[in-house]
Amino acid sequence: MVIERVKVYQLEFPLLAPYRLSSGDLVLFDPIVVEVRDADGREGWGEALIVPGYTPESVDDAWKVCCELGARVTGMGLEAARRAALERLHVSAGAVSALLAALDMVTRHPLLSVDQDTRVPLLAPCQAHEPPEIDAEVDRLIANGFHTLKVKVGYRWQDDLERVELIQRAVNARATLRLDANRGFSEADGKAFASRLDPRGIELFEQPCGADDWAANAAVAAVSTVSVMLDESIYGLEDIERAAGVPGVGHIKLKLKKIGSVDMLASALQRIRALGLTPVLGDGVSIEIGCWMEAGVATRTISNAGEMNGFLKARERLFANPLGFEAGGIVLRRGYWPEIDRKALAAHTRVVREFGARPIPVG
């Protein structure tokens, strides 16, 4: 297999409602998407949405690396292209992961295929703040089949604690909660919040403090009444090994866009289990490409709710045969393989660069 063409897009998908993070609300997803086509006409797609502040990468840097790799790997065999991409993984994980995912799709990686109908349960965000709205939102999410709810915290810890208690009462043991600070707490505030949590119905508390501030996260984990999960701090096996040595850290979250290829993701998930920790998988800000790939990996590696629910937040889909969703979970039908809706692709393209001699149709 020789790579004949590479296209790099930046897309723009408005959201149904603002997605609240401690660092600010997102009103659209604007992922960098890589399309690879080989000389036999097989195509593959990969994506990475770079959220400023979430990762050391900037959007401009990731775009530049994607374009440089697109130009470099055109004309290469697939294995040579993988090696070329991996040389840049340490400086631009999102960009490299998008290309590696596209190469995995070109080769129809076995982890992306299912030979029987399979369901991957998802969590849903609980975003309401006032008591009547909290009750209504919780009832609606549970009625729609979600049994794990994510609550964003990391603001004023006293307000967060009060809101979590309201949500716990609204849930009333009908679902499990994951609390996510997205690095929003200082060490002192994280400790004040985590040490006062009523643990009933709370599965984990995610990323209390800064990604590089391992000491602060460890201090919070030491006093937390629930398991702490690290996300933004984790970029590979070295970080996983380090997290396993932190008392109070019981969960690690991975996303395809931070790890590399499908095989690298599966291996990292296995390593987390081998170290006695619980893996959580999924990117809540991916569109259908990333969510589909992570769901495929999850069918063999994950037993808890996946977080690959970003495709449900966007107003429109990218697949001509949309990713299945029923009763709070992704449904992968036997033999399902996605096809890009070229008209939707053209409608949501902000900018595109192409590398190769013959054009790939856009719409």
N, C-alpha and C positions, 0 to 999 in steps of 0.2 A: 504494500500500500504506500503510495507516494502522495504527499499533500500537494494538491493542485491550486487550491485557492484558500485564502483566509480573509474573513471580513470581521472587523471590530466595530461594534455599535455602542453608542450610549442611548439607551431607551428612556422613556418617561411614562410612567403609569400612575395617574392620579389615584388617590385612595378613596374608599367609600367614606371614611371618617379619619380625622387626624389620629396618628398613632403616637401615644404619649410616652416619652422617655425622660429620664431625669435631666438629660442634656438638651431637651427641646422636643417639640412636636415635629413629626414627619407628616407632610401632606401629600407626598408622592414618593414612589420608588423610582430611582434612576440608575438601574444597574448597567454596568459594562457587560456586554454580551459578545461572545466570540463564536463565530461560525467557521467550521472547517469542512472542506470538501476534498475528497481524495480523487485520484485519477479515474476511479471506477464509478464515480457519481455518488458515493456514500457520504452522508453529511452528519456532522455532530455539532452540538451546541453546549456551551458552558456560560455561567454567569457569575458575577460578583458585584454586590452593591457595597460600595465603600461609604460607610457612615463616618463623617468627620469626627474625630475624637475617639471612635470606637477602636480604631486600629492605627498603628504607626503609619500606614499608607495614606497618601492623599489621593483624591480622585484623579488629579492631574498626573501624578506619578504612576498610578495604576494604568491609566489610559496610555501613557507613553510606553510603559513596559509591554502592554498588550500589542501595541503597534510595532514596536521593535521586534518582538517575538514573531508576530505575524509575517513581517518581512523576512525574517531569518529562516523560519521553518518551511516556507513555501518551496517546494521541490525536494524536501527531505522525506525519508521514510518515517513511519510513525515512531519507531523506537529512537531514532536519532532526534526527532522533534521532542520527544519526552525528555531525553537527556539535556537538550538545549534549554528546555523550560525549567527543569529542576535546578540548573545553575543559578537561576534568579529567585528561587523560592524564598531564600532567607531575606531578600530585600523587598519582595512584592508578592506576598502569599496569595492575595486576592486575584491579582492578574494572572499569576502562574496557575492557580487552581482552576480558573475559568478555561484556560487553554487545555489543561490536562483533562478536565471533565469533557470537553468537546472531543478530545482524542479517544477517551473511553467510550463515548457514544458512537463514534465512527466504527469502532471495533465491536459494537454491541456487547459490552462487558456483561458477563453472566449475572452480576449483582443487580443489573438494571432491568432484568427480565424476570417475570413471574410465570410459573407453569400452572398456577391455579389461582382462583380469585382470592385476594388477600386484602385485609383491612388493617390500616395503621391508625390507631387512635391519636387524636391531636388534643393539645390544650387550646384554650381560648383566652384572650385577654379580658380582664374585668376592669373596665376603665371608669365606671361611675364613681362619684365622690360624695354625693348627698344620699342620706338614708333611703328616701323613697325610690330614687333611681337605682341605688345598689340592690335593693330587694328585687326590683323589676328585672334588672339586668341578670342577676344571678338566676332567677327563676327561668328566664328566657334561655340562657346558655345551657342550663341543665336539661330543660325540655328539648333542646336541640341536640342532645346526645353527648355533650361535653362533660367529662368527669374529672378533669383537671383544669384549674383556672389559674391564670398568671396575674399577679398584682404588682404593678410598678410602685416601688418605694424609692427612697434615696432623696427625699425632699427634706422638710422639717421633721425630725424623727418622731416628735410628739404627735404631730398630725398623722404621720404614717401609721403609728401604733394604734391610734384611735380608729382610723379607717380600716385597718386590718381586723380589728375586733368587730366592727360593724359587718364586715364581709363574712367573718367566721360565723356570726349569728345568722346572717342571711343564708349561708350555705347549710348550716345545721347538719353537718356530717354527711351531706349528699354528694360532696365532691372533695377533692384534694387541692390544696393551694400551693403554688410556688411564688415566692416573693423575690423580686428582682430589683436591686438597687442600681444596676448599671454604673457602678463606680461612684455613685452620688454621695456617699457618706464619707466624712472624715473618720479617722480611727475612733475618736471619742464618741461621735454620734452613732457610728455603727455599733459600738459596744453597748451604748445606752439602749438602742433599739433592740438588738439581738438578745440581750440579757433579760429583757422584759417581755419577750414574746410568749404568749400562751401557745404551747406547741401543738395543741389539739388540731388535727386536720391539716397541719402544715408539713409538706414533704421536704422543703428545702428553702434556703435563703441564698440567693445568687449574687455573687460579685459585689460585696459591700463597698470596697474601696478601690483605689486606682489600680490599673492593670499591672503596673510595675512595683506597686507598694506591697510586696509580699509580707512584710512585717506587720503592716496595718491589717491586712486580711487575716493573717494568722492570729492576731490579737483579738479580732472580732470572733473568729471561729472558736477560740478558746473559751469564750463566755457565752456563745450562742446556745439557745435552748433547742435549736434544730440544726440539722446538717447544713453546712455551708457548701455551696457549689461555686467553683471557679469557671469563668467563661472567658472574659477578655484577657485574663492572664495566660491563657493556654494557646500555644502555637505549634506544639509538636511534642514528640516523645520526651524530650528533656524537661519540658514544663510539666508533663503528666507525672513523671517520676518525682519531680520536686513537690508537686501538690500532694502526692501520696504520703509524704513525710510530714505533712502539716496536721497536727491534731485538730479534730473538729471538721475537717474537710472530708465529706463523704461522697460527694458527687462531682463529676467533671462534665462540662458540656462541650461538645464538638460541633463544628460546622464544616461542611465540605470546602467552603471558600477560604478556610484558614489552614487546611491540612495538606491539600494537594490533590492526588488522584483518588478514585474510588477505592482502589486497593489500600492506599495509605490510610484512608479514613477507616476502613474495616479493621486494619491492623491496630490502629490507635485505640479503637473501641475495645478490641480484645485485650489490649494491654491494660486498659483501665480496669477491666474485670479481674485480670490476673493479679493486679495490685490490691484487690479487695475493695475497690470503689465501685460506685454505680455510674454508668455512662448515661448521659442524656444527649439526644441528637436533634438538631434542627435549627434552621435559620428563619426567624420570624419576619425577616425583611427580604426574602427571596421571592421572585415571581415563579411561574410554573416550572421553569427548567430546573432550578436548584431544588425546589420542593419535591419534584418527581424523583430526582436522583437520590436525594436523602431518604425518601420513602422506600425506594428500592433497597437501599442498604439496610434500613431499619427492619425490613421484614426478616432479615437473617441475624440481626445483631442486638435489637433493642426490645425490651419487654414493657417499658413504661410509655407514657404519652409523648409523642413527638412534638417538636416545636416548629416543624416546617409548615407553618400555616400562613406564610406571607401571601400566597396566591389568593387567599380568601379576603385579604384586605384591599386588593386592587379592584377598581371598577370593572376592568375588562381583562380577559384572558389572552394568552399568547398562542395557545395550542388550538389547532383546528378541531382536534378531538380532545376536549378539555379533560384535565385530570379529574377523576371521579371523586366525589365527596358525598358521603351519606352518614347521617346520625353521628356527627362529631368525629368522623375519621376519613382519611383518604382511602378510596377503594381502587385497588389495582386489579383490573380484570385480566384473566389468563391471556397472555400474549400481547398485552397492551404495549404499544410503542407510540410515543407522541409524534405529531407532525406540526410543524410551525405554520400558523396562519399568516401567509405572506402579506395579506392586506392589513392585518392587525400590526404586523411588524413594521410595515411602511408608515402606518398611521402614528405609531408611537416612537419612531426613530427621531432623535434629536440631532445626531451626527453619526457619520459612518466613514470608515476608511477601508479600502480594499487592497489586497495584496495578491497578485496573480495576473495572468495574461488575459483570461476571458472573464467577462462579467458574470456574477451570480445574480439571478433575478431577485428583485426586492418586492415587487407587488404584482 
